[in-house]
C-alpha cells in the first residue's frame, strides 16, 4: 500500500497488464494500483476486466480496460496506443496472458493446436514487448514476462510439449530483450511460477491419448514442500511489483522461480 504520504513503490507510473481479468494478471493489476500505478487492464474480452476496474477505482486507483487478442498485432498496438493516449506514458509492462492449450502426445497433436499455443504464449509475448518498446524507451521501464517452471526446470508434465516449448522460448526471448534494451534503461525479467490457483485450466484440453504416454509419478508427501498446496496469485503479484519497482533496479535478464520448491522435486 502507499505510505502515509501517499507514495507507493510505483507511484505515478503507468502499467500495461495482459490477462488482467483473472488469476495472476488480476492480482498483479490490483497490487500495482495499490502502490500508485495507473493500470491498463488488457484481456481478450473487455467485460472480463470490469470487476477488476471497479475494485481498483473503489480503492482510489485508476484503471482503463483494453480489449485485445494478444496474438494479433493490431490489437496489441491499439491497446498500447490507448494507454499512452490516456496517460501520456508507459513504464511497466506485464506480459502475462497465456494458455495451457491442448495436452496430447506429440504424434497426436494437430499442427493447428501447436500453432495456437505458440501464437498466444510466445508470439503474444513478442508482440506485447514489440509495441511497448517505443514508449518505454522514452523514460526507461520494466518488462515482466510470465513464463513457467514447465520448459525451464520441469519436463514431466506429459502432453505439454507445445506449452513447455512456448515457456522456454519466453525465457530465451527475455534474455535477448534484456541485453538489447539495457542501453535504454529498460529491464526485462521473467517469472516462472509453479502451481498457482488460477483459472488457466479452463483453457486446457486434455486428450484421452495422454494415458498412453503418462509415466506414473507419486509424491507421498506432496510436490509443494513450502506450502501444502498451490501458491496464490497474490504471492506472484508481490514478485511482479518488486520487479516493476525501483527496488529491483539492477535486476534484468533473469528468470525468477516462484514455486515453493516444487520444481526442485519434479525437475
VEXKOLTI-951529 format. One record per residue (C-alpha): x, y, z; residue number from 1. Coordinates in steps of 0.5 Angstrom, whole numbers. Layout:
N
    c1    c2    c3   k
     X     Y     Z NUM
...
//
This chain:
267
    c1    c2    c3   k
     0     0     0   1
     2     7    -1   2
     6    10     5   3
     3    16    10   4
     5    21     5   5
     1    17    -1   6
     7    15    -4   7
     7     8    -7   8
    13     4   -10   9
    11     5   -17  10
     7    12   -15  11
     6    16   -22  12
     8    10   -26  13
     3     7   -32  14
     3     0   -32  15
     0    -5   -38  16
    -2   -12   -36  17
    -5   -17   -40  18
    -9   -23   -38  19
   -12   -18   -33  20
   -19   -21   -32  21
   -17   -26   -27  22
   -11   -30   -24  23
    -4   -27   -23  24
    -6   -22   -28  25
   -12   -19   -24  26
    -8   -20   -17  27
    -2   -16   -21  28
    -6   -11   -23  29
    -9    -9   -17  30
    -3   -10   -13  31
     1    -5   -18  32
    -5     0   -17  33
    -5     0    -9  34
     2     2   -10  35
     0     8   -14  36
     1     6   -21  37
    -5     7   -27  38
    -6     1   -30  39
    -9    -1   -37  40
   -13    -8   -36  41
   -12   -12   -42  42
   -16   -18   -44  43
   -19   -22   -50  44
   -26   -19   -48  45
   -27   -12   -44  46
   -32   -15   -40  47
   -27   -19   -36  48
   -24   -14   -33  49
   -30    -9   -31  50
   -30   -12   -24  51
   -22   -11   -23  52
   -23    -4   -26  53
   -29    -3   -21  54
   -24    -6   -15  55
   -18    -1   -17  56
   -23     5   -17  57
   -27     4   -11  58
   -20     4    -7  59
   -18    10   -10  60
   -14     8   -16  61
   -14     9   -24  62
   -15     4   -29  63
   -18     3   -36  64
   -20    -3   -40  65
   -17    -5   -47  66
   -20   -11   -51  67
   -14   -15   -54  68
   -12   -22   -57  69
    -5   -22   -56  70
    -3   -26   -62  71
    -6   -20   -66  72
    -1   -15   -68  73
    -6    -9   -69  74
   -10   -11   -62  75
    -4   -10   -58  76
    -1    -4   -62  77
    -8    -1   -61  78
    -8    -3   -53  79
    -1     1   -52  80
    -4     7   -56  81
   -10     7   -52  82
    -5     7   -46  83
    -1    13   -48  84
    -7    17   -50  85
   -10    16   -43  86
    -4    18   -39  87
     2    20   -44  88
     7    15   -42  89
     8     8   -41  90
    13     5   -35  91
    11    -2   -33  92
     9    -8   -38  93
     7   -15   -35  94
     6   -19   -41  95
     2   -25   -37  96
    -3   -27   -41  97
    -3   -35   -44  98
    -6   -41   -44  99
    -4   -49   -43 100
    -7   -51   -50 101
    -8   -58   -52 102
    -5   -63   -48 103
    -3   -69   -52 104
     2   -74   -55 105
     7   -71   -60 106
     5   -75   -65 107
    -3   -74   -64 108
    -2   -66   -63 109
    -5   -63   -69 110
    -1   -57   -72 111
    -6   -52   -71 112
    -6   -54   -64 113
     1   -53   -63 114
     1   -46   -67 115
    -5   -44   -63 116
    -1   -45   -56 117
     6   -42   -59 118
     2   -36   -62 119
    -1   -34   -56 120
     4   -35   -51 121
    10   -34   -55 122
     8   -29   -61 123
     4   -26   -56 124
     9   -24   -51 125
    14   -22   -57 126
     8   -17   -60 127
     7   -14   -53 128
    14   -12   -52 129
    15   -10   -59 130
     9    -5   -59 131
    11    -3   -52 132
    19    -1   -53 133
    18     5   -57 134
    14     8   -51 135
    19     5   -45 136
    25     8   -49 137
    23    15   -47 138
    24    14   -40 139
    26     7   -39 140
    22     2   -35 141
    21    -5   -33 142
    18   -11   -37 143
    16   -17   -33 144
    14   -24   -37 145
    10   -30   -34 146
    14   -36   -36 147
    13   -42   -32 148
    17   -48   -29 149
    15   -52   -35 150
    20   -52   -40 151
    25   -49   -36 152
    26   -53   -30 153
    20   -58   -30 154
    19   -63   -36 155
    15   -68   -33 156
     8   -65   -35 157
     6   -70   -40 158
     3   -68   -46 159
     5   -61   -45 160
    10   -60   -51 161
     8   -54   -54 162
     6   -51   -47 163
    13   -52   -45 164
    17   -50   -51 165
    13   -43   -51 166
    15   -42   -44 167
    22   -44   -45 168
    22   -39   -51 169
    20   -34   -47 170
    26   -34   -42 171
    30   -34   -48 172
    27   -28   -51 173
    27   -25   -45 174
    35   -25   -44 175
    36   -23   -51 176
    31   -17   -50 177
    34   -15   -43 178
    41   -14   -47 179
    38   -11   -53 180
    34    -6   -49 181
    39    -5   -43 182
    42     1   -46 183
    35     5   -46 184
    34     4   -38 185
    29    -2   -40 186
    30    -8   -35 187
    27   -15   -38 188
    26   -21   -33 189
    21   -27   -33 190
    18   -30   -27 191
    17   -38   -27 192
    11   -40   -23 193
    10   -47   -21 194
     2   -49   -19 195
    -2   -43   -17 196
    -9   -42   -16 197
   -12   -39   -22 198
   -17   -41   -28 199
   -12   -43   -33 200
   -15   -50   -33 201
   -21   -47   -36 202
   -17   -46   -43 203
   -14   -53   -43 204
   -16   -59   -47 205
   -13   -66   -45 206
   -14   -71   -50 207
   -15   -78   -48 208
    -9   -81   -51 209
    -5   -78   -45 210
    -6   -84   -42 211
    -1   -88   -47 212
     5   -83   -45 213
     4   -82   -38 214
     9   -85   -33 215
     6   -85   -26 216
    10   -81   -21 217
     8   -80   -14 218
    10   -75    -8 219
     7   -78    -2 220
     8   -72     2 221
     6   -68    -4 222
    10   -64    -9 223
    10   -57    -6 224
    15   -57     0 225
    14   -50     2 226
     6   -50     3 227
     1   -55     3 228
    -2   -54    -4 229
    -1   -49   -10 230
     1   -42    -9 231
    -3   -36    -9 232
    -4   -30   -15 233
    -3   -25    -9 234
     4   -28    -8 235
     6   -28   -15 236
     3   -21   -15 237
     8   -19   -10 238
    14   -21   -14 239
    11   -17   -20 240
    11   -11   -16 241
    18   -12   -14 242
    21   -13   -21 243
    17    -7   -23 244
    19    -2   -18 245
    26     1   -17 246
    28    -4   -11 247
    30    -8   -17 248
    34    -3   -21 249
    40    -8   -22 250
    36   -14   -24 251
    35   -15   -31 252
    35   -22   -36 253
    34   -26   -30 254
    28   -32   -29 255
    26   -32   -22 256
    22   -38   -20 257
    16   -38   -15 258
    14   -45   -14 259
    15   -46    -7 260
    21   -51    -9 261
    16   -55   -13 262
    21   -55   -19 263
    27   -58   -15 264
    23   -64   -13 265
    19   -65   -20 266
    25   -63   -25 267
//
